[in-house]
Structures are given as C-alpha cells and as structure tokens.
Amino acid sequence: MDQTVSLLEDLSSIIWGPWVLIPLLLITGLFLTVRLGLLQFHKLFHALWLAFVRRKETEGEGDISHYQALSTALAATVGVGNIAGAGLAIGIGGPGALFWMWMTGLVGMATKYSEALLGVKYRQRDDVGKQSGGPMFYLKNGLSGGLGTTLGFLFALFGAVAAFGIGNGTQANTVAQQLDENFAIAPWVSGLVMMVLIGIVVIGGIKSIGRVASAVVPVMILLYIVVTLLVLIVHVADLPAALALIVTDAFTGTAATGGFVGSTVLIALQMGVARGIFSNESGLGTGAIAAAAAKTDQPVRQAMVSMTQTFIDTIVVVTMTCLVIIVTGVWKLGDDDGAALTSAGLEEGLGAISPALGAAAGPMLAIAVVVFAFTTILGWSYYGDRCIDYLIGHRAVVFYRVLFVVVVFIGATAQLDVVWLFSDIANGLMALPNLVGLLLLSPVVVAETRRYFANPEWKNPDFRVPEKQ
C-alpha cells in the first residue's frame, strides 16, 4: 500500500507540477485570450447582464435556462476550494499566490468561454431526448479521425472517475469533519443526511439540479461575500498595503515571518495557479457540460454567460477569502490547513466588531463549507452522469447516480486517502485531452465569435446570428 501511495503521489506531482498541466493551462488561456482579442474584458459587463438580468432565452433547444446552467456550473466550482484551497495557497505560497490566482482566473475566462461555446455548438440529444454535450462531444465531433474519438473517450473516462473524488468524496469528508469539530455531529449522521438529500435532488436529473442550484447558489455566495466584506471594512486601512504585498511578493517571493517559513516566486506561482484551477475549473472542460444543457441556439451568448462563472468564483469569492487572511495578518501563521487560516482570519476580523461575532466565526464557516460542498456535489453529479452516458449509454446512468449517492456516505465516514489521490490524478488527466482539443479547435471558436459580433445588432438579447449560406 505504501508503494502504491508513493507511486500515486509521484504521478500527481508530475501532472500538477510546474512542467505539465500548469504551463499548458496558462499557455492555453493566454493563447485563447489573444486570439479572441481580450474578449473577457470588453464583453464582461454584457455577459454579467445576460447572466443575472436577462437570465434566460425564449428560443432554442435545451433543458434549463442559461441562468440555471450558470448556477449549476457555479455550484460545482464554488466549494471547499474557495475556502480551504484558497487559504492553503496563501499559507504555503504567501500573499503573492493570490496574484497568480488572479492571472489564472483572468485568462481562464477565455478558456471557459471557448469550452462553453464548443459545448453548445457540438451538443446532441441523448437516448431520452435530453441535451448532452461537453468536451467528449466536441473532441469527437470537432476533430476528424481517431484523434478526436480517442481524446473524447479519455475525457469521459477520467471525468466519470474524478467526479467521485473532487466532486463527491472529498467534499462529503470535509463537511463531516467541519460538523464534527464545530457541532459534535458524528460523521455517519452527517453522511447519512447528505446522502438522502443529495439522492433526492440527483435522481431528478439536470432539471432538479438546476432548480436547486439557481435557488441556493446566489444566496450562499452573497452571504459569504457580506461576511468577508465586514472583515475588510474593519481592516480597510490595511488594504492598500495588502494589495501592494500581493503584487510585490508575486515576483520576489515572501520572506519568513512568524510561523510562515517563506516562499519563492516558483512556489507562489505553482500554488496560485494550481489552487486557482481547482477553484474555477477553467480548462477542465466541466463547465461545457453544464452549458450544453442550456436552452439556447446561440453558442456565443451562452459562452459569455458561462465565462462569468470564472470571474465570480476566482476574481470575487477567492479574492475575498484571501484578502481576509492577508489583511488580518493570520497568513503569517504559516498553517497548511487552509480552512483553519480562513477561520482564523474571520475570527480576528469579526472579533474586532464584536466578541460574539468572533466566537461565531468557526460555526459560520462550517455552515458555509456545508452549503458550498453540498452544491458542489450536485454539480459534479451531473458531470459524471453525462460522462457515463457518453461511455456506456443512458441505461447505465441510473446505476451511476445510485453509486454516486452511496459514495457521499462513504466519503463522509471513511479515510480514503488513496482514492482522493487517484481522483486528483484523474482530475488532471481529464484536463489534458480537453486542453489539446481547445487549441486544435480554436479556429472554430474564433470564427463563431467573429460571425456573431460582426452584426451590429448583437447587443439585442433576441438577436440570432444568421445561418451560414
């Protein structure tokens, strides 16, 4: 067993190290950003308007509104990574890691845009008439020959496996630990309750998931922002120095201070990019699966909506978490427990307002983790669902859903380090075929984008791009 763990750790360190996935993700994001003419910057406000004001389209095929598709994608990404993952990046990489998380998020918006566009363009109906799409479809149907078929199969295979880890077991395990530590609720109890609740929603498929996600996700994000904003208001005088520290440490490294052992530029970059990717999933291809379920006949419009997910996840939520840790000074503790750092920052910040609020920081964060993790499990259940449907067919979906629900209980009650490590590897491996496909299919993304924005009526929410002659 020790040899197996060692082998998996070595493989994971190679995949997620500084020479494979991290540079490929950054290069892909930068490449798409340039080819799309910095679209994520000058179309951001229109994209946010489409997502949160327009919310849905009246025409086009699909199973849920584009707002529900966005909420499903946000449900899967705004999770434990925004609290524990972001804290871990600062605890190991120092304040400069946040700068690289910003860079990952900004270029990742172009990646997410491209994934969603291709996801809608190449989607197709499954055996029961539901829309199904994602990297497995645009790899197979967009790339000719055996290359696309092979890449599509590999993505679906690794996606179906990774869903049990990053999108299920690790989330359930974190919830069980938080509830046990803060409310003395036994892991088996929280695991059983989660299993029942997740089962009720998951069995209903994407429409049920979309309804729950669209109702819960906006509320949970807003409440988290309000709580962290209170801390930043208390420390508003420290914000300029904190922002300067983030930028300078990104390029100079962070000296040892307090319990923090110091960090080089490479460590800050590696932690920032890796945690940023874990948080917003740009490049993994999962957002394209949710986008493909949206009711629309305009791939570009859904792609704009989908790219706001990365903006909200990283530029907003992750930034709030990291700033709380930095302005309160708790990053100097050098703790490699990200959730503990975030909790310490909230406790210090809210305690300055009221001792009672400070004392409540731990339980409040535990509740946030529970809600975030719960919705992440819902989002990833759909991703795994679509992957298994692609691999085996619709008849296997119900069995996959049942197994997925059972793993919620297992994850909450067992120590499954090897399984989580294997899932971490599968998570990285599912990104590799997707990134190759995005680079090869970038001409399609650019052509569709130019054709859409070439018409002066594109801002009209009822605008439909003319069919090719």
Disulfide bonds with the S-S distance in Angstrom:
none
